[in-house]
Amino acid sequence: MKASPRIPATEPPAATKPAAATKPAAATKPAAAAPELAAPEPVTATGHDTTRAIVQHRYGTVPEQVLQLAQIARPVPAAGEVLVRVRAAGVDRGTWHLMAGQPYLMRLGFGLRGPRNRVPGLDVAGTVAAVGPEVTRFAVGDDVFGVARGSFAEYAVARAANLARKPAALSFTQAAALAVSGLTALQGLRDAGRLQPAEPGQPGQKVLVIGASGGVGSYAVQLAKVFGAEVTGVCRAAKTDLVRALGADHVIAYDNGDYLQAGGRQTHSHDRERYDLILDIAGNTPLSRLRRALTPYGTLVIAGGEGASWTGVGRQLRARALSPLIRPRLTTFVSRPRPADLETLRQLTATGQVTPAIDGTCPLSAAPGAIRRIHAGHVRGKQVITGF
Ligand SMILES: NC(=O)c1ccc[n+]([C@@H]2O[C@H](COP(=O)([O-])OP(=O)(O)OC[C@H]3O[C@@H](n4cnc5c(N)ncnc54)[C@H](OP(=O)(O)O)[C@@H]3O)[C@@H](O)[C@H]2O)c1
């Protein structure tokens, strides 16, 4: 029998789950026609200690209007930080929100008039170029992946605690798609969702992943399968093939009608399917309807939601307020780059139990087009910037 993989838990206690079949990931291909920016301009720094980077001085919803390719001063790692020579940078939906400054509430934390951090990009994979004081976990030349501050650049600084060693089995492109979305999926299912591993020979919990074809969802489907769950994925009809390939047991297209009706699963229309856990990654379905799709002791975890420009967390706040008063648990969370969880993702990808789904790659100069594509819903899994 195959050894059981371990997914360490932070809360609740550590879980051991049976091995699950590995699903194929989408092949890497160049991202569809992302318009490129012209040569670096304006030049704001010169000399050897510079880096090519995408920079942004104000918020805006049109990527080509607010993002510029520039030569800027190379960041210097402070205590506990690492300078990474970036080989690949993942593009996640958060980069659109940070570019647009929407929902507006987030400007309180990220800069009122414009982003405090002028270089976008969080997901990173690359090689350690220098280490700051007090860094003992990494040395120059180590290949790493994780979360950086401004990864849309040749060089980016990251806290050492936000990095892990790149699995040898993963390319830089794959590793750059892992941290932000993988951590969110892991912490959403295991911690916020309290997903339990299936007992050997027993059916797993029923999990509904709303937004299964995107960055977070493509990991959530695979991770829920590692837990032994019976997984239903929701995405648009054009991407159901991807979600099936990721290992989902059932796939429902949200553009083909009401995905919370069991009719989408070819049972009687009055026989609504009920789930032990719903991970709502990017839907906008009202809480009342999601509650009715849960078992009495089920859990709804809201990871995100699109379309709100002011707070963006209306459903999350209502869920938290309502949860103590009712039975199905309603909750939300904000993912964090914990070293133990990065290590878990490293192991799961090194063993092939989880494989990043890569939509395509593009050069740094095409970053605005990549952000435009994600906002338009054209991406399957994750896009990665590889040409620096
Ligand atoms: N809580 C946290 O800590 C955390 C961390 C990271 C991200 N997030 C949030 O999570 C959300 C998703 O991020 P992501 O990177 O996975 O985005 P993404 O790659 O753009 O994926 C979005 C997913 O949502 C689906 N979707 C879009 N409209 C939908 C609808 N009306 N009903 C059902 N599904 C719908 C998309 O399906 P199709 O593409 O097939 O249309 C896709 O699967 C964002 O709001 C992001 O801000 C939260």
The ligand as a MOL file (V3000), in Angstrom:
LIG
                    3D

  0  0  0     0  0            999 V3000
M  V30 BEGIN CTAB
M  V30 COUNTS 48 52 0 0 0
M  V30 BEGIN ATOM
M  V30 1 N -8.8130 34.9150 1.4200 0
M  V30 2 C -7.5870 35.0250 0.9380 0
M  V30 3 O -6.6100 35.0360 1.6820 0
M  V30 4 C -7.3790 35.0780 -0.5560 0
M  V30 5 C -6.1350 34.7750 -1.1140 0
M  V30 6 C -5.9910 34.7810 -2.5020 0
M  V30 7 C -7.0710 35.1410 -3.3030 0
M  V30 8 N -8.2580 35.4710 -2.7160 0 CHG=1
M  V30 9 C -9.4040 35.8500 -3.5380 0
M  V30 10 O -9.8930 34.6760 -4.1520 0
M  V30 11 C -10.5300 35.0460 -5.3610 0
M  V30 12 C -10.0540 34.1460 -6.4950 0
M  V30 13 O -8.6700 34.2860 -6.6750 0
M  V30 14 P -7.9940 33.4560 -7.8580 0
M  V30 15 O -6.5780 33.9010 -7.8900 0
M  V30 16 O -8.3120 32.0210 -7.7510 0 CHG=-1
M  V30 17 O -8.7780 34.0840 -9.1250 0
M  V30 18 P -8.9130 33.4920 -10.5950 0
M  V30 19 O -7.7120 32.7270 -10.9510 0
M  V30 20 O -9.3390 34.6250 -11.4370 0
M  V30 21 O -10.1350 32.4490 -10.4820 0
M  V30 22 C -11.4580 32.8920 -10.2750 0
M  V30 23 C -12.3640 31.6770 -10.2860 0
M  V30 24 O -13.7010 32.0690 -9.9720 0
M  V30 25 C -14.5900 31.5680 -10.9620 0
M  V30 26 N -15.7510 32.4450 -11.0980 0
M  V30 27 C -15.7880 33.6860 -11.6580 0
M  V30 28 N -17.0530 34.1580 -11.6120 0
M  V30 29 C -17.8040 33.2050 -11.0160 0
M  V30 30 C -19.1870 33.1070 -10.6830 0
M  V30 31 N -20.0480 34.0800 -10.9370 0
M  V30 32 N -19.6120 31.9960 -10.0690 0
M  V30 33 C -18.7620 30.9820 -9.7930 0
M  V30 34 N -17.4400 31.0200 -10.0720 0
M  V30 35 C -16.9820 32.1220 -10.6830 0
M  V30 36 C -13.7360 31.4950 -12.1930 0
M  V30 37 O -14.3150 30.6020 -13.1030 0
M  V30 38 P -14.0830 30.7660 -14.6980 0
M  V30 39 O -12.6790 31.3000 -14.8620 0
M  V30 40 O -14.2330 29.3580 -15.1960 0
M  V30 41 O -15.0770 31.7300 -15.1600 0
M  V30 42 C -12.4220 30.9830 -11.6360 0
M  V30 43 O -12.4790 29.5950 -11.4140 0
M  V30 44 C -10.2450 36.5270 -5.5870 0
M  V30 45 O -11.3640 37.2760 -5.1830 0
M  V30 46 C -9.0740 36.7780 -4.6850 0
M  V30 47 O -9.0120 38.1190 -4.2810 0
M  V30 48 C -8.4310 35.4440 -1.3710 0
M  V30 END ATOM
M  V30 BEGIN BOND
M  V30 1 1 1 2
M  V30 2 2 2 3
M  V30 3 1 2 4
M  V30 4 1 4 5
M  V30 5 2 4 48
M  V30 6 2 5 6
M  V30 7 1 6 7
M  V30 8 2 7 8
M  V30 9 1 8 9
M  V30 10 1 8 48
M  V30 11 1 9 10
M  V30 12 1 9 46
M  V30 13 1 10 11
M  V30 14 1 11 12
M  V30 15 1 11 44
M  V30 16 1 12 13
M  V30 17 1 13 14
M  V30 18 2 14 15
M  V30 19 1 14 16
M  V30 20 1 14 17
M  V30 21 1 17 18
M  V30 22 2 18 19
M  V30 23 1 18 20
M  V30 24 1 18 21
M  V30 25 1 21 22
M  V30 26 1 22 23
M  V30 27 1 23 24
M  V30 28 1 23 42
M  V30 29 1 24 25
M  V30 30 1 25 26
M  V30 31 1 25 36
M  V30 32 1 26 27
M  V30 33 1 26 35
M  V30 34 2 27 28
M  V30 35 1 28 29
M  V30 36 1 29 30
M  V30 37 2 29 35
M  V30 38 1 30 31
M  V30 39 2 30 32
M  V30 40 1 32 33
M  V30 41 2 33 34
M  V30 42 1 34 35
M  V30 43 1 36 37
M  V30 44 1 36 42
M  V30 45 1 37 38
M  V30 46 2 38 39
M  V30 47 1 38 40
M  V30 48 1 38 41
M  V30 49 1 42 43
M  V30 50 1 44 45
M  V30 51 1 44 46
M  V30 52 1 46 47
M  V30 END BOND
M  V30 END CTAB
M  END
